[in-house]
Amino acid sequence: MSYTTTTTSKGQLTIPKEVRDKIGLKKGMRVEIYPTEDGFEGKLQRKSRILDFAGDLKNLDHGETLKEIRLKTQELASREIAQKRKNAINRN
């Protein structure tokens, strides 16, 4: 599905709400823009990757070592990367 939007006099674009909701774009988030031969592509910038895992880390048992916590964090990051790759493949 494609969407049409118009630039303002300041060169700003309004990203349609349906697209913002689908990609999780919220007020104040930064977007990286990459020029392409056909126009441009964008990618969300995250403020801090560790904050993405904060909810998962709070459930860890208090008796775990730092090494075990790091392994858990790496596992969560690997799953996130795999899911993003899967989503990118499904979009194409």
Phi and psi restraints in degrees (range 20) as a CNS / XPLOR table:
assign (resid 1 and name C) (resid 2 and name N)
       (resid 2 and name CA) (resid 2 and name C) 1.0 -120.1 20.0 2
assign (resid 2 and name N) (resid 2 and name CA)
       (resid 2 and name C) (resid 3 and name N) 1.0 159.5 20.0 2
assign (resid 2 and name C) (resid 3 and name N)
       (resid 3 and name CA) (resid 3 and name C) 1.0 -131.4 20.0 2
assign (resid 3 and name N) (resid 3 and name CA)
       (resid 3 and name C) (resid 4 and name N) 1.0 151.9 20.0 2
assign (resid 3 and name C) (resid 4 and name N)
       (resid 4 and name CA) (resid 4 and name C) 1.0 -116.9 20.0 2
assign (resid 4 and name N) (resid 4 and name CA)
       (resid 4 and name C) (resid 5 and name N) 1.0 136.3 20.0 2
assign (resid 4 and name C) (resid 5 and name N)
       (resid 5 and name CA) (resid 5 and name C) 1.0 -140.0 20.0 2
assign (resid 5 and name N) (resid 5 and name CA)
       (resid 5 and name C) (resid 6 and name N) 1.0 163.9 20.0 2
assign (resid 5 and name C) (resid 6 and name N)
       (resid 6 and name CA) (resid 6 and name C) 1.0 -120.7 20.0 2
assign (resid 6 and name N) (resid 6 and name CA)
       (resid 6 and name C) (resid 7 and name N) 1.0 142.1 20.0 2
assign (resid 6 and name C) (resid 7 and name N)
       (resid 7 and name CA) (resid 7 and name C) 1.0 -79.7 20.0 2
assign (resid 7 and name N) (resid 7 and name CA)
       (resid 7 and name C) (resid 8 and name N) 1.0 148.9 20.0 2
assign (resid 7 and name C) (resid 8 and name N)
       (resid 8 and name CA) (resid 8 and name C) 1.0 -86.1 20.0 2
assign (resid 8 and name N) (resid 8 and name CA)
       (resid 8 and name C) (resid 9 and name N) 1.0 177.5 20.0 2
assign (resid 8 and name C) (resid 9 and name N)
       (resid 9 and name CA) (resid 9 and name C) 1.0 -63.7 20.0 2
assign (resid 9 and name N) (resid 9 and name CA)
       (resid 9 and name C) (resid 10 and name N) 1.0 -20.5 20.0 2
assign (resid 9 and name C) (resid 10 and name N)
       (resid 10 and name CA) (resid 10 and name C) 1.0 -91.9 20.0 2
assign (resid 10 and name N) (resid 10 and name CA)
       (resid 10 and name C) (resid 11 and name N) 1.0 2.7 20.0 2
assign (resid 10 and name C) (resid 11 and name N)
       (resid 11 and name CA) (resid 11 and name C) 1.0 82.3 20.0 2
assign (resid 11 and name N) (resid 11 and name CA)
       (resid 11 and name C) (resid 12 and name N) 1.0 14.9 20.0 2
assign (resid 11 and name C) (resid 12 and name N)
       (resid 12 and name CA) (resid 12 and name C) 1.0 -88.0 20.0 2
assign (resid 12 and name N) (resid 12 and name CA)
       (resid 12 and name C) (resid 13 and name N) 1.0 148.8 20.0 2
assign (resid 12 and name C) (resid 13 and name N)
       (resid 13 and name CA) (resid 13 and name C) 1.0 -115.9 20.0 2
assign (resid 13 and name N) (resid 13 and name CA)
       (resid 13 and name C) (resid 14 and name N) 1.0 144.8 20.0 2
assign (resid 13 and name C) (resid 14 and name N)
       (resid 14 and name CA) (resid 14 and name C) 1.0 -100.0 20.0 2
assign (resid 14 and name N) (resid 14 and name CA)
       (resid 14 and name C) (resid 15 and name N) 1.0 120.6 20.0 2
assign (resid 14 and name C) (resid 15 and name N)
       (resid 15 and name CA) (resid 15 and name C) 1.0 -85.4 20.0 2
assign (resid 15 and name N) (resid 15 and name CA)
       (resid 15 and name C) (resid 16 and name N) 1.0 125.3 20.0 2
assign (resid 15 and name C) (resid 16 and name N)
       (resid 16 and name CA) (resid 16 and name C) 1.0 -54.2 20.0 2
assign (resid 16 and name N) (resid 16 and name CA)
       (resid 16 and name C) (resid 17 and name N) 1.0 145.2 20.0 2
assign (resid 16 and name C) (resid 17 and name N)
       (resid 17 and name CA) (resid 17 and name C) 1.0 -55.3 20.0 2
assign (resid 17 and name N) (resid 17 and name CA)
       (resid 17 and name C) (resid 18 and name N) 1.0 -41.7 20.0 2
assign (resid 17 and name C) (resid 18 and name N)
       (resid 18 and name CA) (resid 18 and name C) 1.0 -58.9 20.0 2
assign (resid 18 and name N) (resid 18 and name CA)
       (resid 18 and name C) (resid 19 and name N) 1.0 -39.4 20.0 2
assign (resid 18 and name C) (resid 19 and name N)
       (resid 19 and name CA) (resid 19 and name C) 1.0 -70.4 20.0 2
assign (resid 19 and name N) (resid 19 and name CA)
       (resid 19 and name C) (resid 20 and name N) 1.0 -45.7 20.0 2
assign (resid 19 and name C) (resid 20 and name N)
       (resid 20 and name CA) (resid 20 and name C) 1.0 -57.1 20.0 2
assign (resid 20 and name N) (resid 20 and name CA)
       (resid 20 and name C) (resid 21 and name N) 1.0 -44.4 20.0 2
assign (resid 20 and name C) (resid 21 and name N)
       (resid 21 and name CA) (resid 21 and name C) 1.0 -63.8 20.0 2
assign (resid 21 and name N) (resid 21 and name CA)
       (resid 21 and name C) (resid 22 and name N) 1.0 -42.6 20.0 2
assign (resid 21 and name C) (resid 22 and name N)
       (resid 22 and name CA) (resid 22 and name C) 1.0 -63.9 20.0 2
assign (resid 22 and name N) (resid 22 and name CA)
       (resid 22 and name C) (resid 23 and name N) 1.0 -38.9 20.0 2
assign (resid 22 and name C) (resid 23 and name N)
       (resid 23 and name CA) (resid 23 and name C) 1.0 -96.6 20.0 2
assign (resid 23 and name N) (resid 23 and name CA)
       (resid 23 and name C) (resid 24 and name N) 1.0 -2.8 20.0 2
assign (resid 23 and name C) (resid 24 and name N)
       (resid 24 and name CA) (resid 24 and name C) 1.0 78.1 20.0 2
assign (resid 24 and name N) (resid 24 and name CA)
       (resid 24 and name C) (resid 25 and name N) 1.0 25.5 20.0 2
assign (resid 24 and name C) (resid 25 and name N)
       (resid 25 and name CA) (resid 25 and name C) 1.0 -77.7 20.0 2
assign (resid 25 and name N) (resid 25 and name CA)
       (resid 25 and name C) (resid 26 and name N) 1.0 123.2 20.0 2
assign (resid 25 and name C) (resid 26 and name N)
       (resid 26 and name CA) (resid 26 and name C) 1.0 -118.8 20.0 2
assign (resid 26 and name N) (resid 26 and name CA)
       (resid 26 and name C) (resid 27 and name N) 1.0 163.0 20.0 2
assign (resid 26 and name C) (resid 27 and name N)
       (resid 27 and name CA) (resid 27 and name C) 1.0 -54.8 20.0 2
assign (resid 27 and name N) (resid 27 and name CA)
       (resid 27 and name C) (resid 28 and name N) 1.0 133.5 20.0 2
assign (resid 27 and name C) (resid 28 and name N)
       (resid 28 and name CA) (resid 28 and name C) 1.0 88.5 20.0 2
assign (resid 28 and name N) (resid 28 and name CA)
       (resid 28 and name C) (resid 29 and name N) 1.0 -11.4 20.0 2
assign (resid 28 and name C) (resid 29 and name N)
       (resid 29 and name CA) (resid 29 and name C) 1.0 -72.1 20.0 2
assign (resid 29 and name N) (resid 29 and name CA)
       (resid 29 and name C) (resid 30 and name N) 1.0 149.5 20.0 2
assign (resid 29 and name C) (resid 30 and name N)
       (resid 30 and name CA) (resid 30 and name C) 1.0 -98.5 20.0 2
assign (resid 30 and name N) (resid 30 and name CA)
       (resid 30 and name C) (resid 31 and name N) 1.0 147.2 20.0 2
assign (resid 30 and name C) (resid 31 and name N)
       (resid 31 and name CA) (resid 31 and name C) 1.0 -125.9 20.0 2
assign (resid 31 and name N) (resid 31 and name CA)
       (resid 31 and name C) (resid 32 and name N) 1.0 127.5 20.0 2
assign (resid 31 and name C) (resid 32 and name N)
       (resid 32 and name CA) (resid 32 and name C) 1.0 -84.7 20.0 2
assign (resid 32 and name N) (resid 32 and name CA)
       (resid 32 and name C) (resid 33 and name N) 1.0 134.7 20.0 2
assign (resid 32 and name C) (resid 33 and name N)
       (resid 33 and name CA) (resid 33 and name C) 1.0 -113.8 20.0 2
assign (resid 33 and name N) (resid 33 and name CA)
       (resid 33 and name C) (resid 34 and name N) 1.0 132.0 20.0 2
assign (resid 33 and name C) (resid 34 and name N)
       (resid 34 and name CA) (resid 34 and name C) 1.0 -120.7 20.0 2
assign (resid 34 and name N) (resid 34 and name CA)
       (resid 34 and name C) (resid 35 and name N) 1.0 121.1 20.0 2
assign (resid 34 and name C) (resid 35 and name N)
       (resid 35 and name CA) (resid 35 and name C) 1.0 -66.9 20.0 2
assign (resid 35 and name N) (resid 35 and name CA)
       (resid 35 and name C) (resid 36 and name N) 1.0 141.4 20.0 2
assign (resid 35 and name C) (resid 36 and name N)
       (resid 36 and name CA) (resid 36 and name C) 1.0 -128.6 20.0 2
assign (resid 36 and name N) (resid 36 and name CA)
       (resid 36 and name C) (resid 37 and name N) 1.0 173.0 20.0 2
assign (resid 36 and name C) (resid 37 and name N)
       (resid 37 and name CA) (resid 37 and name C) 1.0 -61.8 20.0 2
assign (resid 37 and name N) (resid 37 and name CA)
       (resid 37 and name C) (resid 38 and name N) 1.0 -32.6 20.0 2
assign (resid 37 and name C) (resid 38 and name N)
       (resid 38 and name CA) (resid 38 and name C) 1.0 -93.8 20.0 2
assign (resid 38 and name N) (resid 38 and name CA)
       (resid 38 and name C) (resid 39 and name N) 1.0 -5.4 20.0 2
assign (resid 38 and name C) (resid 39 and name N)
       (resid 39 and name CA) (resid 39 and name C) 1.0 153.4 20.0 2
assign (resid 39 and name N) (resid 39 and name CA)
       (resid 39 and name C) (resid 40 and name N) 1.0 -103.5 20.0 2
assign (resid 39 and name C) (resid 40 and name N)
       (resid 40 and name CA) (resid 40 and name C) 1.0 -158.6 20.0 2
assign (resid 40 and name N) (resid 40 and name CA)
       (resid 40 and name C) (resid 41 and name N) 1.0 163.5 20.0 2
assign (resid 40 and name C) (resid 41 and name N)
       (resid 41 and name CA) (resid 41 and name C) 1.0 -130.0 20.0 2
assign (resid 41 and name N) (resid 41 and name CA)
       (resid 41 and name C) (resid 42 and name N) 1.0 156.2 20.0 2
assign (resid 41 and name C) (resid 42 and name N)
       (resid 42 and name CA) (resid 42 and name C) 1.0 -129.4 20.0 2
assign (resid 42 and name N) (resid 42 and name CA)
       (resid 42 and name C) (resid 43 and name N) 1.0 156.4 20.0 2
assign (resid 42 and name C) (resid 43 and name N)
       (resid 43 and name CA) (resid 43 and name C) 1.0 -143.5 20.0 2
assign (resid 43 and name N) (resid 43 and name CA)
       (resid 43 and name C) (resid 44 and name N) 1.0 136.4 20.0 2
assign (resid 43 and name C) (resid 44 and name N)
       (resid 44 and name CA) (resid 44 and name C) 1.0 -67.8 20.0 2
assign (resid 44 and name N) (resid 44 and name CA)
       (resid 44 and name C) (resid 45 and name N) 1.0 138.4 20.0 2
assign (resid 44 and name C) (resid 45 and name N)
       (resid 45 and name CA) (resid 45 and name C) 1.0 -98.1 20.0 2
assign (resid 45 and name N) (resid 45 and name CA)
       (resid 45 and name C) (resid 46 and name N) 1.0 136.9 20.0 2
assign (resid 45 and name C) (resid 46 and name N)
       (resid 46 and name CA) (resid 46 and name C) 1.0 -98.7 20.0 2
assign (resid 46 and name N) (resid 46 and name CA)
       (resid 46 and name C) (resid 47 and name N) 1.0 141.2 20.0 2
assign (resid 46 and name C) (resid 47 and name N)
       (resid 47 and name CA) (resid 47 and name C) 1.0 -67.5 20.0 2
assign (resid 47 and name N) (resid 47 and name CA)
       (resid 47 and name C) (resid 48 and name N) 1.0 -48.0 20.0 2
assign (resid 47 and name C) (resid 48 and name N)
       (resid 48 and name CA) (resid 48 and name C) 1.0 -151.9 20.0 2
assign (resid 48 and name N) (resid 48 and name CA)
       (resid 48 and name C) (resid 49 and name N) 1.0 120.6 20.0 2
assign (resid 48 and name C) (resid 49 and name N)
       (resid 49 and name CA) (resid 49 and name C) 1.0 -63.3 20.0 2
assign (resid 49 and name N) (resid 49 and name CA)
       (resid 49 and name C) (resid 50 and name N) 1.0 -33.7 20.0 2
assign (resid 49 and name C) (resid 50 and name N)
       (resid 50 and name CA) (resid 50 and name C) 1.0 -64.4 20.0 2
assign (resid 50 and name N) (resid 50 and name CA)
       (resid 50 and name C) (resid 51 and name N) 1.0 -30.7 20.0 2
assign (resid 50 and name C) (resid 51 and name N)
       (resid 51 and name CA) (resid 51 and name C) 1.0 -65.7 20.0 2
assign (resid 51 and name N) (resid 51 and name CA)
       (resid 51 and name C) (resid 52 and name N) 1.0 -26.4 20.0 2
assign (resid 51 and name C) (resid 52 and name N)
       (resid 52 and name CA) (resid 52 and name C) 1.0 -64.4 20.0 2
assign (resid 52 and name N) (resid 52 and name CA)
       (resid 52 and name C) (resid 53 and name N) 1.0 -26.9 20.0 2
assign (resid 52 and name C) (resid 53 and name N)
       (resid 53 and name CA) (resid 53 and name C) 1.0 -99.7 20.0 2
assign (resid 53 and name N) (resid 53 and name CA)
       (resid 53 and name C) (resid 54 and name N) 1.0 -4.6 20.0 2
assign (resid 53 and name C) (resid 54 and name N)
       (resid 54 and name CA) (resid 54 and name C) 1.0 -54.9 20.0 2
assign (resid 54 and name N) (resid 54 and name CA)
       (resid 54 and name C) (resid 55 and name N) 1.0 -43.0 20.0 2
assign (resid 54 and name C) (resid 55 and name N)
       (resid 55 and name CA) (resid 55 and name C) 1.0 -63.3 20.0 2
assign (resid 55 and name N) (resid 55 and name CA)
       (resid 55 and name C) (resid 56 and name N) 1.0 -36.7 20.0 2
assign (resid 55 and name C) (resid 56 and name N)
       (resid 56 and name CA) (resid 56 and name C) 1.0 -74.4 20.0 2
assign (resid 56 and name N) (resid 56 and name CA)
       (resid 56 and name C) (resid 57 and name N) 1.0 -36.6 20.0 2
assign (resid 56 and name C) (resid 57 and name N)
       (resid 57 and name CA) (resid 57 and name C) 1.0 -70.0 20.0 2
assign (resid 57 and name N) (resid 57 and name CA)
       (resid 57 and name C) (resid 58 and name N) 1.0 -28.5 20.0 2
assign (resid 57 and name C) (resid 58 and name N)
       (resid 58 and name CA) (resid 58 and name C) 1.0 -66.3 20.0 2
assign (resid 58 and name N) (resid 58 and name CA)
       (resid 58 and name C) (resid 59 and name N) 1.0 -18.7 20.0 2
assign (resid 58 and name C) (resid 59 and name N)
       (resid 59 and name CA) (resid 59 and name C) 1.0 -87.9 20.0 2
assign (resid 59 and name N) (resid 59 and name CA)
       (resid 59 and name C) (resid 60 and name N) 1.0 -1.3 20.0 2
assign (resid 59 and name C) (resid 60 and name N)
       (resid 60 and name CA) (resid 60 and name C) 1.0 -69.1 20.0 2
assign (resid 60 and name N) (resid 60 and name CA)
       (resid 60 and name C) (resid 61 and name N) 1.0 144.8 20.0 2
assign (resid 60 and name C) (resid 61 and name N)
       (resid 61 and name CA) (resid 61 and name C) 1.0 -63.7 20.0 2
assign (resid 61 and name N) (resid 61 and name CA)
       (resid 61 and name C) (resid 62 and name N) 1.0 146.0 20.0 2
assign (resid 61 and name C) (resid 62 and name N)
       (resid 62 and name CA) (resid 62 and name C) 1.0 -68.9 20.0 2
assign (resid 62 and name N) (resid 62 and name CA)
       (resid 62 and name C) (resid 63 and name N) 1.0 -18.8 20.0 2
assign (resid 62 and name C) (resid 63 and name N)
       (resid 63 and name CA) (resid 63 and name C) 1.0 -85.4 20.0 2
assign (resid 63 and name N) (resid 63 and name CA)
       (resid 63 and name C) (resid 64 and name N) 1.0 1.9 20.0 2
assign (resid 63 and name C) (resid 64 and name N)
       (resid 64 and name CA) (resid 64 and name C) 1.0 -78.3 20.0 2
assign (resid 64 and name N) (resid 64 and name CA)
       (resid 64 and name C) (resid 65 and name N) 1.0 147.1 20.0 2
assign (resid 64 and name C) (resid 65 and name N)
       (resid 65 and name CA) (resid 65 and name C) 1.0 -80.1 20.0 2
assign (resid 65 and name N) (resid 65 and name CA)
       (resid 65 and name C) (resid 66 and name N) 1.0 165.9 20.0 2
assign (resid 65 and name C) (resid 66 and name N)
       (resid 66 and name CA) (resid 66 and name C) 1.0 -59.8 20.0 2
assign (resid 66 and name N) (resid 66 and name CA)
       (resid 66 and name C) (resid 67 and name N) 1.0 -38.2 20.0 2
assign (resid 66 and name C) (resid 67 and name N)
       (resid 67 and name CA) (resid 67 and name C) 1.0 -61.3 20.0 2
assign (resid 67 and name N) (resid 67 and name CA)
       (resid 67 and name C) (resid 68 and name N) 1.0 -43.7 20.0 2
assign (resid 67 and name C) (resid 68 and name N)
       (resid 68 and name CA) (resid 68 and name C) 1.0 -64.7 20.0 2
assign (resid 68 and name N) (resid 68 and name CA)
       (resid 68 and name C) (resid 69 and name N) 1.0 -38.9 20.0 2
assign (resid 68 and name C) (resid 69 and name N)
       (resid 69 and name CA) (resid 69 and name C) 1.0 -65.4 20.0 2
assign (resid 69 and name N) (resid 69 and name CA)
       (resid 69 and name C) (resid 70 and name N) 1.0 -42.7 20.0 2
assign (resid 69 and name C) (resid 70 and name N)
       (resid 70 and name CA) (resid 70 and name C) 1.0 -61.2 20.0 2
assign (resid 70 and name N) (resid 70 and name CA)
       (resid 70 and name C) (resid 71 and name N) 1.0 -42.8 20.0 2
assign (resid 70 and name C) (resid 71 and name N)
       (resid 71 and name CA) (resid 71 and name C) 1.0 -61.5 20.0 2
assign (resid 71 and name N) (resid 71 and name CA)
       (resid 71 and name C) (resid 72 and name N) 1.0 -42.0 20.0 2
assign (resid 71 and name C) (resid 72 and name N)
       (resid 72 and name CA) (resid 72 and name C) 1.0 -62.3 20.0 2
assign (resid 72 and name N) (resid 72 and name CA)
       (resid 72 and name C) (resid 73 and name N) 1.0 -43.7 20.0 2
assign (resid 72 and name C) (resid 73 and name N)
       (resid 73 and name CA) (resid 73 and name C) 1.0 -62.5 20.0 2
assign (resid 73 and name N) (resid 73 and name CA)
       (resid 73 and name C) (resid 74 and name N) 1.0 -43.5 20.0 2
assign (resid 73 and name C) (resid 74 and name N)
       (resid 74 and name CA) (resid 74 and name C) 1.0 -62.2 20.0 2
assign (resid 74 and name N) (resid 74 and name CA)
       (resid 74 and name C) (resid 75 and name N) 1.0 -39.6 20.0 2
assign (resid 74 and name C) (resid 75 and name N)
       (resid 75 and name CA) (resid 75 and name C) 1.0 -62.8 20.0 2
assign (resid 75 and name N) (resid 75 and name CA)
       (resid 75 and name C) (resid 76 and name N) 1.0 -44.1 20.0 2
assign (resid 75 and name C) (resid 76 and name N)
       (resid 76 and name CA) (resid 76 and name C) 1.0 -63.9 20.0 2
assign (resid 76 and name N) (resid 76 and name CA)
       (resid 76 and name C) (resid 77 and name N) 1.0 -41.8 20.0 2
assign (resid 76 and name C) (resid 77 and name N)
       (resid 77 and name CA) (resid 77 and name C) 1.0 -64.0 20.0 2
assign (resid 77 and name N) (resid 77 and name CA)
       (resid 77 and name C) (resid 78 and name N) 1.0 -40.9 20.0 2
assign (resid 77 and name C) (resid 78 and name N)
       (resid 78 and name CA) (resid 78 and name C) 1.0 -61.9 20.0 2
assign (resid 78 and name N) (resid 78 and name CA)
       (resid 78 and name C) (resid 79 and name N) 1.0 -42.0 20.0 2
assign (resid 78 and name C) (resid 79 and name N)
       (resid 79 and name CA) (resid 79 and name C) 1.0 -63.4 20.0 2
assign (resid 79 and name N) (resid 79 and name CA)
       (resid 79 and name C) (resid 80 and name N) 1.0 -40.6 20.0 2
assign (resid 79 and name C) (resid 80 and name N)
       (resid 80 and name CA) (resid 80 and name C) 1.0 -63.9 20.0 2
assign (resid 80 and name N) (resid 80 and name CA)
       (resid 80 and name C) (resid 81 and name N) 1.0 -44.4 20.0 2
assign (resid 80 and name C) (resid 81 and name N)
       (resid 81 and name CA) (resid 81 and name C) 1.0 -62.7 20.0 2
assign (resid 81 and name N) (resid 81 and name CA)
       (resid 81 and name C) (resid 82 and name N) 1.0 -43.9 20.0 2
assign (resid 81 and name C) (resid 82 and name N)
       (resid 82 and name CA) (resid 82 and name C) 1.0 -61.6 20.0 2
assign (resid 82 and name N) (resid 82 and name CA)
       (resid 82 and name C) (resid 83 and name N) 1.0 -41.1 20.0 2
assign (resid 82 and name C) (resid 83 and name N)
       (resid 83 and name CA) (resid 83 and name C) 1.0 -66.1 20.0 2
assign (resid 83 and name N) (resid 83 and name CA)
       (resid 83 and name C) (resid 84 and name N) 1.0 -40.8 20.0 2
assign (resid 83 and name C) (resid 84 and name N)
       (resid 84 and name CA) (resid 84 and name C) 1.0 -64.3 20.0 2
assign (resid 84 and name N) (resid 84 and name CA)
       (resid 84 and name C) (resid 85 and name N) 1.0 -40.4 20.0 2
assign (resid 84 and name C) (resid 85 and name N)
       (resid 85 and name CA) (resid 85 and name C) 1.0 -63.7 20.0 2
assign (resid 85 and name N) (resid 85 and name CA)
       (resid 85 and name C) (resid 86 and name N) 1.0 -42.6 20.0 2
assign (resid 85 and name C) (resid 86 and name N)
       (resid 86 and name CA) (resid 86 and name C) 1.0 -61.8 20.0 2
assign (resid 86 and name N) (resid 86 and name CA)
       (resid 86 and name C) (resid 87 and name N) 1.0 -43.6 20.0 2
assign (resid 86 and name C) (resid 87 and name N)
       (resid 87 and name CA) (resid 87 and name C) 1.0 -63.7 20.0 2
assign (resid 87 and name N) (resid 87 and name CA)
       (resid 87 and name C) (resid 88 and name N) 1.0 -40.0 20.0 2
assign (resid 87 and name C) (resid 88 and name N)
       (resid 88 and name CA) (resid 88 and name C) 1.0 -64.7 20.0 2
assign (resid 88 and name N) (resid 88 and name CA)
       (resid 88 and name C) (resid 89 and name N) 1.0 -40.0 20.0 2
assign (resid 88 and name C) (resid 89 and name N)
       (resid 89 and name CA) (resid 89 and name C) 1.0 -65.9 20.0 2
assign (resid 89 and name N) (resid 89 and name CA)
       (resid 89 and name C) (resid 90 and name N) 1.0 -41.3 20.0 2
assign (resid 89 and name C) (resid 90 and name N)
       (resid 90 and name CA) (resid 90 and name C) 1.0 -67.2 20.0 2
assign (resid 90 and name N) (resid 90 and name CA)
       (resid 90 and name C) (resid 91 and name N) 1.0 -28.9 20.0 2
assign (resid 90 and name C) (resid 91 and name N)
       (resid 91 and name CA) (resid 91 and name C) 1.0 -70.9 20.0 2
assign (resid 91 and name N) (resid 91 and name CA)
       (resid 91 and name C) (resid 92 and name N) 1.0 -29.7 20.0 2
